[in-house]
Amino acid sequence: MANNKWAIAAFILAALVICVMVLVNYARKAEPISDKRIDWITKSWIAHRGLHDDKIPENTMAAFNAAIAKGYPIELDVMLTKDKKVIVFHDKKLKRLFGIDGYVNDMTYEQLAELRFPGTNERIPLFSRVLAAVDGQVPLLIETKNEDEVGELERLVYEELKGYQGPYAIQSFNPYSVKWFRINAPEVLRGQLSGTFIVSDYEVEYAGTTRLPWYKRFVLSNMLMNFESRPNFIAYEIKNDGYKAFKRLKKLGVPVLGWTVDSKEAYEMAKNECDNFIVDTFDLD
């Protein structure tokens, strides 16, 4: 009788484990594509926020022109201003780059356009201006910066991209932003950004980065919302031991990009584990 109880308990436990594995595999499912639209994703290293340095600020026309001159694909960030203009900027706050303790979405584009990156004549560009300047010369990897209600930013970005002839893809940390493109613009290449979601006090104070609760970090870092976004590729953090997830992620059957290479050390950690890199520096000597 006792043996039967143990057998039943073992059977129930095995069934539960199998059910969990099936659910996890479903939740993490990606959507591979085989046509040539996605080839550029793994062909050449991608310049993170353009080709910038101490003299050329990130996400500026100067950084994008420098990347174009070298033939590098460009990664950039898009968000909305208070008056619903699509701009190219990364941080929610202005403090890190301009020394101003304010939020981007509390300002109109006219107000933001008056700002200059310190030591330069560069300003925050409109997304439409960047598209006109790049004009298909290099591919674009466009990150939608949207932690709020999904729909408005994505719609406006897509409207501006409709007449664009060059290769591009969108990506986001927000799986529902990626899902918007899956549902409303299925022809657009889409990627799921993820990582460890470890955020420093500096990032919170100066960039306005959100520190997520543990359960959101767990779900997002383990790609458990892929059933919503169904990404064609994945971009995952290298640092904070994030690169250790790459082998597991490659089993999903889509390209895996590592972000962000800003040193030889970061490159060495992940060089054999992913299909391409989003980089801050191309000089790894």
N, C-alpha and C positions, 0 to 999 in steps of 0.2 A: 504493500500500500504506500509506504514511504517513498519507494523507488518511483512509483507512478506520479506522486506529487512533484518530485524533483524533475521528472521528465516533462510534465505539463508546464512547470515553471520555466524550464529551459526553452521549451517550444515558444511560450509567450514572449520571453525575452528576445529570442532570435527573430520572431515575427516583428517585434517592435523595432529592433535594430534595422531590419530590412526596410520597414516602412519609412524610418527616418532617412535612410540612405537614398531611397527612391525620391522622397520629398526634397532632399538637399540637391540631388542631381537635377531634378526638375527646376528648382528655384534658381540654380546657377547656369541654366542652359543658355548658350549664346546662339547666334544665327550666322553661321559661316556663309560667305559668298565667294564664288569662284571666278567672277568676271574680272576684266583688267582694270576696272574702276578703283580697285583697292590696292593695286600693285605698288603705287607710290608710298603707301603707308610704311612699307618695309625697305624701300629702295635706298633712301638717303636719310642721314640724321636730320632731325627736325629742330630748327632754331627756336628755343623757348622764349616767347615774347619778342621775337625778332633777334637780330644779332646785335646785342648791346654790351656795353662795358662801362668803365668809369666815366667816359666822356659822352657816351650815347645812351640815353635812358631807355628802359624797357618799354615795349608797347607804344613806340613812337614811330613817326614816319621815317626818321633817320635810321632807327633799328630795322625797320622793314626794308628800306632801300639798301641797307648794308647786306641783308640776307639775300635779297634779289641779286645783287651784284656778284655774290658767291654761288648763286644757284641753289640755295638751301630752302627747303620747305619751311613755312612759318607757322608756329603755334601762336595764337593770340586769344585774348579774353574779351567777351562782350557783356555789357550790362546796360541797364536803363537809367537815364537821368530822371529828375523830378518831372520834367516836361516830356518824358517818353521818347527821348532821342537815344538811338543805339550808339553807344560809345565803345571804344577799345580801351579797357582799363582792367586791372586785376583786383585791387583791394576794395573793400567796402568803405574803408576810411581813407582820408587824405593825408594822414599824419606821417606815414612812413616815407612817402615820396615828396610831399610838399610842406611838411611841418605844420599842417593845419588840422586842428582837432575837430573835424567835421566828417559827415557821411556824404558819399557821392549822390545817393538817391534823395538827399535833401536839397540838392542844388540843380538849377537849370543848366542846360548846355551853354547858354550865354554866359553864365557865371563861371562855369568850369573853363571855358575857352579863354578867359582872362588870365588864367594861371599859366606859369611857365615852369618847366622842370628846372631846378636850381642849376645855374651855370650854363644854361642853354636857352635857345629860343623855341624849344619844342613845347608843344601843348598836347593835351589829350585829344586824340583824333576821333572824328566820327567814323563809324564802321563803313559808311558809304564812301568816304574819302579813301580809306584803305583799299577797299575793293577796286576803286577806279585806278589807284596807283599800281596795285599788284597786277591786275588785268590778265590773270592767267599765266603770268611769267613763271611762277612757282606755285606748288600746291599750298592750300591753307588748311590748318587744323584749328577749328573754331570752338573754343570752350564757352558754353553759356553759363554765366555766373548768376544762378537763380536759386535762392533758398526759400523764396516765397511761393505764392500761388503760381502754378505753371500755366502758360498759355500766351500771355501778352508779349513777353520778351521773345519767345520762340516764334510766334507769328510774325513779329516785326523783322526779326532776323531772316526768316524764310522769305518774306516779301522782298527784302533787299537782295537776296541771293537768286531770286527767280531769273533775273536777266544776266546773271554772271556766267561766263563761259569757261572759266578755269576749273581745275580739279580742286575739290574741297571735301572736308568731312566735319561733322560736329561731334563734340564730346561734352560730358558734364559729370560732376560728382552726384548730381541729382538724378536718380533713375527715372523720375517722372518727366524731367525735361527731355531725356533721351527717348522716353516712351512717346512724348508728343510728336517727335519726328517719325517714329515708327508708325504711328497711326495716321498722321496728317501729311507726311512727306516721305513715304517709304522708299523713294528713289535716292534719298540722301544717305550717304554713308554715316554710320553713327557708332560712337564708342562710349564705353563705360569707364569713367575715371574712378580710381579707388586707391586705397593705401591703408596705412595704420591709423590715420586720423589723430595722431599725436600732435597737439598744438601747443606751442610755447606761449609764455606770458607776453613776450614781445609781439608775437603775431596777433594776439588778442588786442593788445593795447594800441599798436601802431597800424595794423592792417585791418583790424575789425573782424578777424577770422573767428568763426563760431566754434566754441568747444562743445562737441556733441556729448550727450549722455552715453553711458557705457553700452546700453542695448542697441542704440543706433550705430555706434562704432562697430559692434559685433556683426550686425546685419550687413552693413555696407562693406566692411573690410573683407568679409567672407563671400561677397558677391551674391548675396541671397535675394537680391531684388532683380536679378537678371531676367526672371520670368516676366517682368514688366517691360524692361528696356530692350531685351533681345539684341545685345550689341553685336556689331560686325567685327569689332576689335576691342581690346582692353588696354588701358594705360594705367599702370600700377606703380606705386611709390617704391623707390630703391632703398632709401635710407630707413632707419629705425627697424632694420631687419625685414623690411617689406619684400626685398628681393627673394627671400626664402619661399614666398608663395608662387614664384614664377613657374616652377615645374608643374605644380598643381593646376595653375591657370592655363598652361599650354594644352592640357588635356581637353579643354573646352573646344578646341578645333579652330580658334580664330587667332589672328596675330596679337601678340602681347608686346606692348611698348613699355620701356622703363623710363620713369621720370624721377628726378631730373638729374642728368649728369652735370655736375658742377666741379668735378675734380677727377683725377686719375683713380683715386680710391673708389669713388662711386662707380666708375666704369668697370674697374676690376671686379667688383662685387657681383656685377650682373652681366658681364660681357658674354657669357656662355649660356645665359638663362632666358634671354628674351630675343625678340625678332628685330627690334629697332630701339632707338633712344630719342627722347626729347632732351635737348642739351642746352646748358647755359654757356658752355665753353667747348670749342672745337680743338683747343690746344691741350693735349694730354701729356705733353713731355714733362 
